[in-house]
Amino acid sequence: MRSSQIPGLDVMPASVQLAGAEIELIDMEDREHRLDQALNGPGSEARQRWTIILIDCPPSLGLVTLNALVSVDAVLVPLQAEFLALEGIGALGNTIERVKKRLNPKLHIAGVVLTMVDRRMTLSQQVEADVRRYYGELVFGTTIPRNVRIAEAPSHGMPVLIYDNACAGSQAYILLASEFIRRRRTIAEQAEQKAPHEPAS
């Protein structure tokens, strides 16, 4: 685990060794729950140390991604404003439902984030309209624009918020974070209202 330049944000980067995890996990007992045990099992301090844990997954559904789906509460889906991405999100939805039924009943889609949006292009506008029509309130109001500064930041070893805090991409991610937090608070409040209240003693 490495601390970052942003207070409260720690990062655990992947390494080349993670590529071998797919092969090693095949013969392990309870292989789908290894990450869940590390994050939520006895003796783990992860949930006490961090309020939110984000796990970045590859686009393919291997054992590493499956471990992530089993260990989390919700999936945040980044979706490029392109037609081929629409087909991918349909397949992802089916996968999430299967994992929910068999391995992780609390799993759900927390939201869909439209990325690389260029509203000057008719294609981008059309994809956004289709996604909002199909997924409704699941789609975040905030979209991430196609932005050169976002693409440049990794080559400088920085998150875009530090590389150029004022660019359109950074400002969009700040708005997205705010919207994400608001949604979580609303869900928590709704769950609290639905929970049965213990009678006063």
Order of alpha helices (4+ residues) and beta strands (2+ residues): beta-beta-alpha-alpha-alpha-alpha-beta-alpha-beta-alpha-alpha-alpha-alpha
